[in-house]
Amino acid sequence: MNVTALVISNISHREDCLLSDDQEVVDTLKYLLFSVIFLTSLCGNGFVCWVVWRRLHIRTVMNYFLLNLAVDDLAFTVICIPFDLPVQLNQCIWPYFKAFCKVLFPMQTICALVSAFTLTAIGISRYRAIVHPMKTQLGLAASKRFILCIWIISFVLVIPYALVLEVDPTTEQCSEVWPEPRHTNSRVYSYFMFIAGFALPLTVLLCSYLKISCELRKNAPPNANCVLQADHAREAEKVLKLSIAVTVVFAICTLPNHVVWLALDFDGINCAQCNTWLTVANTLVFANSAANPVVFVIFNENYRNEIRSILKRKRKRHQREREEQL
């Protein structure tokens, strides 16, 4: 398996490393862009975690899943950008101690799987709450166990990948060494991980949200007098919009990476021919972790209210300070 079948794009452990004529310009742009992504993700996801834990009244099942997504994006940001970028800029030569080869890329892959599985859990949770409201719903305690299972399953799925990673003494690159037949084993694992970490979650989410949309239209209140029903429908629609937006962002940011790397693995395209596509795909994967908190703020009123509250407190504090100075 190459990381091709996963959400993570790590050109560092490929045998063909990308070198362009304007490498210095490309490297500078990477540093600037990844710095923006890193800071946005760190501040945005940190803010989401702070809001959920600070505000007891918004500790719902949905927000626990969003919190898990934010924690996962934070872990992805901290693990991926600071450690993966130097590998790329070092012409794919492994700059760390050898044992870390079995940790860095698998940890990034775990974060990618957790993101996909968490979105799937959100979709299933919304489906049960809206389409089958009379059935037993997922509670806070059950959602915590669900989240724990997501991390455990993601860890187990990545174990084979970690076992085959090692630093090649000849090339000094962190690469995969599969047992014979190498290509067959690699491709089987790649297909399995692509289906488990991308295709299947997106299929489940698509079916869930289509069914939810049909249910909401079918149960729409016939007139404005149904106040409670109308309020419930509006709230369900808001949550649905947030869930769909996060899923769409995830699909847009990760699909190019899957397409490019699967093409490289299974069609034997020369790596140097895909420099631009690889750069774009790699950047989109990183950007996904920074985009999620932006989506949360746009589609979730609680987060917007918290930002307004913070800004309001700051204005009052500055006003008091000016008055004291006078």
C-alpha positions as CSV (number, residue, x, y, z in Angstrom):
1,M,0.0,0.0,0.0
2,N,1.2,3.5,-0.7
3,V,-0.4,6.5,1.0
4,T,-2.0,7.0,-2.4
5,A,-5.2,5.3,-1.3
6,L,-5.5,7.5,1.7
7,V,-6.4,11.2,2.4
8,I,-2.8,12.0,3.2
9,S,-0.3,13.0,0.5
10,N,3.3,12.3,1.5
11,I,5.5,12.6,-1.5
12,S,8.4,12.2,0.9
13,H,8.4,8.4,0.9
14,R,8.2,8.0,-2.9
15,E,11.2,6.9,-4.9
16,D,10.6,9.7,-7.4
17,C,10.9,13.1,-5.7
18,L,9.6,16.2,-7.3
19,L,12.1,18.8,-8.4
20,S,11.1,21.9,-10.4
21,D,13.2,24.5,-12.2
22,D,11.9,27.1,-9.8
23,Q,12.2,25.1,-6.7
24,E,13.2,28.0,-4.5
25,V,10.0,29.9,-5.5
26,V,7.9,26.8,-5.0
27,D,9.4,26.2,-1.5
28,T,8.9,29.8,-0.5
29,L,5.2,29.6,-1.6
30,K,4.8,26.3,0.3
31,Y,6.2,27.8,3.5
32,L,3.9,30.9,3.2
33,L,0.8,28.9,2.3
34,F,1.3,26.1,4.8
35,S,2.0,28.7,7.5
36,V,-1.4,30.3,6.8
37,I,-3.0,26.9,6.9
38,F,-1.2,25.9,10.0
39,L,-2.2,29.1,11.9
40,T,-5.8,29.1,10.7
41,S,-6.2,25.4,11.7
42,L,-4.5,25.9,15.0
43,C,-6.6,28.9,16.0
44,G,-9.8,27.8,14.4
45,N,-9.9,24.3,15.8
46,G,-8.6,25.4,19.1
47,F,-11.5,27.9,19.3
48,V,-14.0,25.1,18.5
49,C,-12.6,23.0,21.3
50,W,-12.7,25.9,23.7
51,V,-16.3,26.8,22.9
52,V,-17.6,23.3,23.3
53,W,-15.9,22.7,26.6
54,R,-16.6,26.2,28.0
55,R,-20.3,26.2,27.1
56,L,-22.1,23.4,28.9
57,H,-25.4,24.0,27.2
58,I,-24.0,23.2,23.7
59,R,-22.5,19.8,24.8
60,T,-24.8,17.8,22.4
61,V,-24.0,14.6,20.4
62,M,-23.5,16.7,17.3
63,N,-21.1,19.0,19.0
64,Y,-19.2,16.1,20.5
65,F,-18.7,14.8,17.0
66,L,-17.6,18.3,15.8
67,L,-15.3,18.5,18.8
68,N,-13.7,15.2,17.8
69,L,-13.4,16.5,14.2
70,A,-11.7,19.6,15.6
71,V,-9.3,17.6,17.8
72,D,-8.5,15.3,14.8
73,D,-7.8,18.4,12.6
74,L,-5.5,19.8,15.3
75,A,-3.6,16.5,15.5
76,F,-3.3,16.4,11.8
77,T,-2.1,20.0,11.6
78,V,0.5,19.5,14.4
79,I,1.7,16.2,13.1
80,C,1.6,16.8,9.4
81,I,2.8,20.2,8.4
82,P,5.8,20.8,10.8
83,F,7.2,17.3,10.2
84,D,6.2,16.5,6.6
85,L,7.1,19.7,4.9
86,P,10.8,19.5,5.9
87,V,10.9,16.0,4.3
88,Q,9.6,17.4,1.0
89,L,12.0,20.3,1.1
90,N,14.9,17.9,1.9
91,Q,14.4,16.2,-1.5
92,C,12.6,13.3,0.2
93,I,15.7,12.4,2.3
94,W,14.5,11.2,5.8
95,P,15.7,13.8,8.3
96,Y,14.5,12.1,11.5
97,F,15.5,9.0,13.4
98,K,14.6,5.8,11.7
99,A,11.9,4.6,14.1
100,F,9.9,7.8,13.4
101,C,9.4,6.6,9.9
102,K,6.9,4.0,11.3
103,V,5.1,6.8,13.3
104,L,4.8,9.9,11.2
105,F,2.9,8.8,8.1
106,P,0.7,6.2,10.0
107,M,-0.3,8.9,12.4
108,Q,-1.3,11.2,9.6
109,T,-3.3,8.3,8.0
110,I,-5.0,7.7,11.3
111,C,-6.1,11.3,11.4
112,A,-7.4,11.0,7.9
113,L,-9.5,7.9,8.7
114,V,-10.8,9.5,11.9
115,S,-12.0,12.5,9.9
116,A,-13.9,10.2,7.4
117,F,-15.4,8.0,10.1
118,T,-16.5,11.0,12.2
119,L,-18.3,12.5,9.3
120,T,-20.0,9.1,8.7
121,A,-21.0,9.0,12.4
122,I,-22.5,12.5,12.0
123,G,-24.5,11.4,9.0
124,I,-25.8,8.3,10.7
125,S,-26.7,10.2,13.8
126,R,-28.6,12.9,11.8
127,Y,-30.4,10.1,9.8
128,R,-31.6,8.4,13.0
129,A,-32.7,11.7,14.7
130,I,-34.7,12.9,11.7
131,V,-35.9,9.9,9.8
132,H,-36.4,7.6,12.8
133,P,-37.1,10.1,15.7
134,M,-39.1,7.5,17.7
135,K,-36.2,5.1,17.9
136,T,-33.6,5.2,20.7
137,Q,-31.2,8.0,19.8
138,L,-27.5,8.2,20.4
139,G,-26.8,9.8,23.8
140,L,-23.8,11.7,25.1
141,A,-22.2,8.6,26.8
142,A,-22.8,6.5,23.7
143,S,-21.3,9.1,21.5
144,K,-18.1,9.1,23.6
145,R,-17.8,5.4,23.2
146,F,-18.5,5.8,19.5
147,I,-15.7,8.3,19.2
148,L,-13.3,6.0,21.1
149,C,-14.2,3.1,18.7
150,I,-13.5,5.4,15.7
151,W,-10.0,6.0,16.9
152,I,-9.4,2.4,17.8
153,I,-10.6,1.2,14.3
154,S,-8.5,3.8,12.6
155,F,-5.4,2.7,14.5
156,V,-6.0,-1.0,13.7
157,L,-6.5,-0.3,10.0
158,V,-3.1,1.5,9.8
159,I,-1.1,-1.3,11.6
160,P,-0.1,-3.1,8.3
161,Y,1.0,0.2,6.8
162,A,3.2,1.0,9.8
163,L,4.8,-2.5,9.7
164,V,6.0,-2.1,6.1
165,L,7.5,1.3,6.4
166,E,11.2,1.6,6.9
167,V,14.1,3.9,5.9
168,D,15.8,2.6,2.8
169,P,19.6,2.6,3.5
170,T,20.4,3.3,-0.1
171,T,18.0,6.1,-0.9
172,E,17.6,7.3,2.7
173,Q,13.9,7.7,2.2
174,C,11.0,6.4,4.3
175,S,9.4,3.9,2.0
176,E,7.1,0.9,2.0
177,V,8.6,-2.6,1.8
178,W,5.8,-5.1,1.2
179,P,6.3,-8.8,1.3
180,E,6.1,-10.7,-1.9
181,P,4.2,-10.4,-4.1
182,R,4.9,-6.7,-3.3
183,H,2.8,-5.0,-6.0
184,T,-0.2,-7.3,-5.4
185,N,-0.2,-6.8,-1.6
186,S,0.3,-3.0,-1.9
187,R,-2.5,-2.6,-4.4
188,V,-4.9,-4.8,-2.4
189,Y,-4.3,-2.8,0.7
190,S,-4.6,0.5,-1.2
191,Y,-7.9,-0.5,-2.7
192,F,-9.2,-1.6,0.7
193,M,-8.1,1.6,2.4
194,F,-9.5,3.8,-0.4
195,I,-12.9,2.1,0.0
196,A,-12.9,2.1,3.8
197,G,-11.5,5.6,4.2
198,F,-13.2,7.5,1.3
199,A,-15.6,5.7,-1.0
200,L,-17.7,3.9,1.6
201,P,-18.1,6.9,4.0
202,L,-19.0,9.2,1.2
203,T,-21.6,6.7,-0.1
204,V,-23.2,6.3,3.3
205,L,-23.3,10.1,3.8
206,L,-24.8,10.7,0.4
207,C,-27.6,8.1,1.0
208,S,-28.2,9.5,4.5
209,Y,-28.5,13.1,3.5
210,L,-30.7,12.3,0.5
211,K,-33.1,10.4,2.8
212,I,-33.0,13.2,5.4
213,S,-33.8,15.9,2.8
214,C,-36.7,13.8,1.5
215,E,-38.0,13.4,5.1
216,L,-37.7,17.1,5.8
217,R,-39.7,18.0,2.7
218,K,-42.3,15.4,3.4
219,N,-42.8,16.5,7.0
220,A,-42.7,20.3,6.3
221,P,-45.4,22.1,8.3
222,P,-48.4,23.0,6.0
223,N,-48.9,26.4,7.6
224,A,-47.3,29.0,9.8
225,N,-49.5,28.0,12.8
226,C,-47.4,24.9,13.5
227,V,-44.8,26.9,15.4
228,L,-43.2,24.1,17.3
229,Q,-43.0,21.9,14.2
230,A,-41.6,24.7,12.1
231,D,-39.0,25.5,14.7
232,H,-37.9,21.9,14.9
233,A,-37.8,21.6,11.1
234,R,-35.6,24.8,10.9
235,E,-33.2,23.5,13.5
236,A,-32.9,20.2,11.8
237,E,-32.3,21.9,8.5
238,K,-29.5,24.1,10.0
239,V,-27.8,21.0,11.4
240,L,-28.2,19.3,8.1
241,K,-26.7,22.2,6.2
242,L,-23.6,22.2,8.5
243,S,-23.2,18.4,8.1
244,I,-23.5,18.6,4.3
245,A,-21.1,21.6,4.1
246,V,-18.4,19.8,6.2
247,T,-18.8,16.7,4.0
248,V,-18.6,18.6,0.8
249,V,-15.4,20.4,1.9
250,F,-13.9,17.0,2.9
251,A,-14.7,15.5,-0.5
252,I,-13.4,18.4,-2.5
253,C,-10.2,18.6,-0.5
254,T,-9.4,14.9,-0.5
255,L,-10.7,13.6,-3.9
256,P,-7.9,15.2,-6.0
257,N,-5.3,13.5,-3.8
258,H,-6.9,10.1,-4.3
259,V,-7.1,10.5,-8.0
260,V,-3.5,11.7,-8.5
261,W,-1.9,9.1,-6.3
262,L,-4.1,6.2,-7.5
263,A,-3.1,7.1,-11.0
264,L,0.6,7.1,-10.0
265,D,0.3,3.7,-8.3
266,F,-1.8,1.8,-10.7
267,D,-1.0,3.5,-14.1
268,G,2.7,3.9,-13.7
269,I,2.7,7.6,-14.6
270,N,6.1,9.3,-14.1
271,C,6.0,11.4,-10.9
272,A,7.7,14.3,-12.6
273,Q,4.8,14.6,-15.0
274,C,2.4,15.4,-12.1
275,N,4.3,18.0,-10.2
276,T,1.5,20.6,-10.4
277,W,-1.3,18.2,-9.6
278,L,0.6,16.7,-6.7
279,T,1.3,20.2,-5.2
280,V,-2.4,21.2,-5.5
281,A,-3.6,17.9,-4.1
282,N,-1.1,18.1,-1.2
283,T,-2.2,21.7,-0.4
284,L,-5.9,20.8,-0.5
285,V,-5.4,18.0,2.0
286,F,-3.6,20.3,4.4
287,A,-6.2,23.0,3.8
288,N,-9.1,20.7,4.8
289,S,-8.1,20.9,8.5
290,A,-8.2,24.7,8.4
291,A,-11.5,24.9,6.4
292,N,-13.6,22.9,8.9
293,P,-13.7,25.5,11.7
294,V,-14.5,28.2,9.1
295,V,-17.5,26.1,8.1
296,F,-18.5,25.6,11.7
297,V,-18.6,29.3,12.3
298,I,-20.5,30.0,9.1
299,F,-23.2,27.4,9.6
300,N,-23.4,27.2,13.4
301,E,-25.0,30.1,15.3
302,N,-23.4,29.1,18.7
303,Y,-19.9,29.6,17.4
304,R,-20.9,33.0,15.8
305,N,-22.5,34.1,19.1
306,E,-19.3,33.1,20.9
307,I,-17.2,35.2,18.6
308,R,-19.5,38.2,19.1
309,S,-19.3,37.7,22.8
310,I,-15.5,37.7,22.7
311,L,-15.3,40.8,20.6
312,K,-17.9,42.5,22.8
313,R,-15.9,41.8,26.0
314,K,-12.7,43.0,24.3
315,R,-14.4,46.3,23.3
316,K,-15.6,46.8,26.9
317,R,-12.2,46.1,28.3
318,H,-10.5,48.5,25.9
319,Q,-13.1,51.1,26.8
320,R,-12.5,50.7,30.5
321,E,-8.8,51.0,29.9
322,R,-9.2,54.2,28.0
323,E,-11.5,55.6,30.7
324,E,-8.9,54.7,33.4
325,Q,-6.2,56.4,31.4
326,L,-8.3,59.6,31.2
